[in-house]
Amino acid sequence: MDIETIKKFDSKRMFEVYDTWPKLANTSFSKKYEDINDFNVNHLVFAGMGGSGNLGDVFSSILSKENIRVSVVKGYHLPKNLDKNSLVIITSISGNTEEMLSILKNVKKEGVQSISFSSGGKIQEYCTKNNMTYRKIPMINSPRASFTSYFYAMIKILNPIIQFNQSEIEESINELQKTKEKICSSNLDQENYSLNLAQWMNGIPILYYPWGLESSAIRFKNSLQENAKQHTIIENIIEACHNGIVSWMSSSKIQPILIRGLDDPTKTKERWEIIKEFFEQKNIKYKEIFSPEGSILTKIVNLIYVFDYCSIYKAILLEIDPSPIQPIDFIKSRLTGIDPNN
């Protein structure tokens, strides 16, 4: 692996965007945005698909211990349990996601509160035409590569509603810079643990995760599927001990990756040790990936950084261009554009 090999296969230079993720995060969070309406909210509904949808997964994980109800929607329909204190947060980084246009129409029909984020497109047009709250955030390279710029912009814009801890935000960005120094394209040696993980994976990875880090596992799966074009499985570590673990009685090319928090709860730590003991008895090779220290925000965004870069390195090792997503383009080309609610 060297920089010329990366450039050879990464046609849109996605890796260069990832090298700037800490800077993009800081710039997005430091920017001044137009104030949003004074929403009265006790239920947040994050709606999005693909890389845009993963933003909702991350917000849901981070807010899981707060006194606010959070739902994540990936599809055409809103949940039925909305009321005047619900806020639908719609994200379509491309600006043209069919499912999110359907959600927008539902929002207008039901008269619920909403705010939409996109880089323009049909989402912006619909919001402008119907006088719905909207904020434009530029896309950088691709929806998945735009993660930090969108995430930290949304944190800043939604702060009057969600009120994140300022020190935790700063901590997460500072840790991103430390992570970058270890995994970026200018550090392609054995200390680069994103590259090491990509080199280790030669089968189908199964990602075991604890409940609080679910969004990082979902993101890793999605990134491996889009960038490295490979199948990936994810399982909650506690639930897997009641079913999935039995599948290891048969030999396979599945490779377990344990996604761990440094301060996982005691019972979760106990489960990790038991699983490791089981794998070692069965001579099953596995990898452990630990989050950095810090808040749940710091843990998740830095794990996503490590995993996303790993998926790019894996694509290069397979001599695959990480950017093209022809199967997704094929499906979009076949969609009729008919509103599923009619």
HELIX and SHEET records of a PDB file:
HELIX    1   1 ILE A    3  PHE A    9  1                                   7    
HELIX    2   2 MET A   14  ASP A   19  1                                   6    
HELIX    3   3 TRP A   21  SER A   30  1                                  10    
HELIX    4   4 GLY A   50  ILE A   62  1                                  13    
HELIX    5   5 GLU A   98  GLU A  110  1                                  13    
HELIX    6   6 GLY A  121  LYS A  129  1                                   9    
HELIX    7   7 ARG A  144  SER A  146  5                                   3    
HELIX    8   8 PHE A  147  ILE A  162  1                                  16    
HELIX    9   9 GLN A  166  ILE A  183  1                                  18    
HELIX   10  10 TYR A  193  TRP A  200  1                                   8    
HELIX   11  11 TRP A  211  LEU A  213  5                                   3    
HELIX   12  12 GLU A  214  ASN A  227  1                                  14    
HELIX   13  13 ILE A  237  ALA A  240  1                                   4    
HELIX   14  14 GLY A  244  MET A  249  5                                   6    
HELIX   15  15 THR A  266  GLN A  281  1                                  16    
HELIX   16  16 ILE A  296  LEU A  317  1                                  22    
HELIX   17  17 GLN A  326  ARG A  334  1                                   9    
SHEET    1   A 5 ARG A  69  VAL A  73  0                                        
SHEET    2   A 5 HIS A  43  ALA A  47  1                                        
SHEET    3   A 5 SER A  86  SER A  92  1                                        
SHEET    4   A 5 GLN A 113  SER A 118  1                                        
SHEET    5   A 5 TYR A 134  LYS A 136  1                                        
SHEET    1   B 4 ILE A 233  ASN A 236  0                                        
SHEET    2   B 4 ILE A 204  TYR A 209  1                                        
SHEET    3   B 4 ILE A 254  ARG A 260  1                                        
SHEET    4   B 4 LYS A 287  PHE A 290  1                                        
END                                                                             
